[in-house]
Amino acid sequence: MQTTCWIETLGLDIRQRFYNAAGIRTRCIESGEGPPLIMIHGTGGHAEAFMRNFRELGRHFRVFAVDMVGHGYTDKPGHDYTLPVYAEHLTAFMDAAGIRRAHLHGESLGGWIAAWTALHYPERVDRLVLNTAGGFRSDPETMKKVRDSTLEAVRNVSLESVRKRLAWLFYDPSQVTDELVEVRRLIYSQPEMLRAMEHVLCLQDMAIREPYILVPERLAKIRHKTLVLWTSNDPTAPIDVGREAQRHIPDSTFVVMNECGHWPQWENPPEFDRINIKFFAG
């Protein structure tokens, strides 16, 4: 039997909630008690990416998994979503939720957003986990793969196209559950999703992307305790990319999770949760 999001959260005090983040209606799934920990998904993703982590992380933290602007069931304004746009949205969400300062965990694009927020709103960030983060480099082949596969899943939305997009992220594609595929299919079926996804994918355009790359000089300015978390089989970048980026962040460590792809939080929740709890709890 495939494990579902509901079984993963059965018995938890968990809820879906919408916040007004400076005029952007923002969906969040939240649970747990303790210091705030915000989980940020990747390109084309949504809060359900972290459903398998609420139980353990929630024993130590108040966990907020947010649909970022243009994603999931959050509003989708008609302009490109660049790193400043995402960081402004994230801090506006924090204001709306009454969060002065939080730990940030960002996966893929979410890691890029987390790092950018730490650089430009340092007072809002405690500790930082960059999970197979984007923004460390510009690889045209990977950028084209992300753009083409995501647009295909939205333009021709079906169980098959969505499953194919998700399977690319996983070391073990059998972990792409029927429920996860259906959740994303429903999200991608929203009438405004195609237009929004074109704005999301602006960062796969080199001219738009270039000003926001996390070059060594930027990474050297991160003053927060940081964990760069990579995987043995990440489809977007080899381990060396993460290790080289970590080398430039002053107060940082590097960890590799084996037999995982781009979603280690879903593929190996026990190890993922242990690593994050140990790091964030200090």
N, C-alpha and C positions, 0 to 999 in steps of 0.2 A: 504493500500500500504506500502511495506517495504521501509524504507529510505535507499538510496544508498550512497556510498562514494561521487559520483558526486554531488548529491543533497546537501550533507553536505557541500561541498566546492564551490558550484555554486556562481560565482561572485567574488571569492577571487583571489588575485594575488598569485597563488600557482603553483609550478612546481616540476617535478621529475628531479633530476640531479645526475650525477655520478662524484665522486671525486677520485683522485689517492691518496690513503692513504698509503704511504710508499710501493707502488707497489701493493696494494690491491684495485681493482676497487670497489668502495663503492657507493651503491645507497642511496639516501637521498630524502625525500619529504620535502619541506620547504616553509614557508609562514610567513607573519607578519612583524612587525617592533618593534624594541626595543632591550633590552639586550638579548643575545643568551640563548635559552632554548633547551637542547637536550633531546629528548624522546627516551628511550631505551626499546625495547620489551622483551618478555620472550622467553623461550626455544621453538625453532621451529617456532618462530613468525616472524614478518616483520613490516615494517613501517605503513601499513594500520591499525594496531591496534589503531592508534591515529587519524584516519581521522575525527572522530566526535568532535575533540577538537581544530582543527586549527582555527576555526572562532573566538571563544572567547579568546583563549590563544594568538592568533595572534594580538589581539588589544593591547596587552601589551608587547609581546616578539617577537623576531625573532625565530620561532619554527623550529627545525630540527628533523624530525623523521628518524632514521637511520636504515638500514638493517645491523646488525652486521655481522662480518666475519662468513662465513659459512651459512648465513641465506638469505632469500629473493632472491634478484638479485645481491647481493654482491658476490665477488669471494669466492671460497671454496677451499683453499689450503689443501693439503693432510696430515694434522697432527691434533692431538687433540687440541680442543679449551678450554684451561684452563683459569682461571681468569687473570693471567698475559698476556696471548695472547689477551683476549678481551680488557683489559685496554690499552695495547700498540696500538691496532687497533683504539680504541676510541680517544686517544690522537693524533694519526697520522691523523685521520679524521679531528680533530680540527685544526691541522696544515694546512692541505690541504684547509680547508674552511676559513682560516684566523681568527680562533677563539682563542684568547689567554686564555680566562677564561669564563666559562659558568655555568649556573644553570643546574643540572642534575635531570631528573625524570626517575627512573627505575622501571619497573613493572616485578615482578617475578625474573627470571634470570637477567633482566635488573637492578633491584634493587641491586642485588649482585655485578654486574659489576660497578654500580655507587658508591657503598660503597668502593669497592676495589680501584677504581680510586681515590677517595677522600683520601684514606689512603696512596697511593703510588705516586700520583701526586697532592698533596694538592693545589699547586699553580694554577692548571688548573680549580679548582672547586670553585664555589661561594656557592650557597645553594643546598640542597640535599633533594629529596623526595624518600623514599623507599616504594614503593607501593606493598603490599603483597609480599615482597621481599623473594627471595630464599637465602640460605646460612646461615640461622640462626640455622638450625638443620639438622640432617640426619635421616630421617624417612624411613626405608627400604620399607614399604608398599607404601608410596607416590612415592618414587623414582622408584619402579617397575611399578607403574601405569603410571607415566610420560614416562618411557622408552618404555613400551609395547604399549601403545596407540599411541605414536608418530611414532614408527617404523611400526606399522600396517597401519597407515595413509599414510606412504611413500611407503612401500613395495607393498601394494595393493591399490594404490591411486584411489579413486573414489569419487563422490559426497557424497556417504553414509559414507565412512570411514572418510573423512575429516569433515563432519558435526558432526559425533560422537565425534571426537577429540575436536572440538570446543565447543560442547554442554557441555562437562564436565567442562569447565571453567566458565560457566554462571550460575547465580542464576535462570534466566528466559531464558531457551533455545530457546524460540520463538524469541529472539533478535539476534539469529544467522541468518543473512540474506542470501538469495540465492547468492547475489553478493559476500559477504565475503567468503562463501564456495567456490565459483568459483575462486576467487583470490587465495586462498590457494591451491586449487587443481592444478591450473596452476603452482604455485611456486613448489609444491611438485612433479610435473610431469617432472621437469628438469632432464636430464639424470644423472647429477652428484649429485643429491639430496640425494640418499640413502647413498652413501659413506660419504657425508658431514654430514648427520644426525647421523651417527655412531660416528663421531668426536664430534658433538655437545653433544651427550648423554654420553660422557665420564664422565661427572660430576655426573651421576647417579651410577657410580661405586665407592663404598666406599673408596677403596684404593687411587683413583685419587682425590676424593672429599675432603678427610679429611684435607689435608694441607691448604685448603682455607676457611674452615668454619669460619664464623664471630662469633668467641667465644667472651665472655665478654671482655677479655683483648684487643682484636682488636677493638671492638666497642668503648671502652673507649678512644681510640686514635683518634677518629674522632673529628676534631676541627671545623667542619662547622655547621652552623645552619641546623638542620635536622628535617624533618617531617616524621614520620613513619605512613603510611596510611594503614589501614586494612579494612576488610569488615566483615559483619555479617555471611557470608556464603562462605568464601574462602574454596575451596576444598583441598588446599595443606597444610593448617595449621590453627589451631584455633586462636581466638583473643589473647589468653594468650601468644602465641609465639611471636607475634608482640609487645605486651605490655612489655614483659620481655626484649626483645632486646632493645626497646626504653629506658628502665630504665638505660641501661649501656652507652648510648650516652650522653655526657655531656650537650650539648646545643640543646635539642630536645623536640618535642611535639608528641602527639599521637592522631590520629583521626580515628574514625570508620564510614564507610559508610554502612548504613543498606540496606537490600534487594539487595545485590550485591554479585557476586562471585569473580572470579579472574581477571575480566576485568572491574573494576568500571568505567574506562574512557569511555567505550562503553555503559555500562548499565545505567548509570546516568550521562550523560555529564554535565548538568547544575550544579549539586552539585560538581562534580569532578572539573570542571573548576573554580568554585567559591573558593573552598578550595585551589587549586594550585595558583591562582592569588593572593589571600590574603597572602599566605605564601611567594611566590617568590617576590612579590612586596614589602614585608616588611612593 
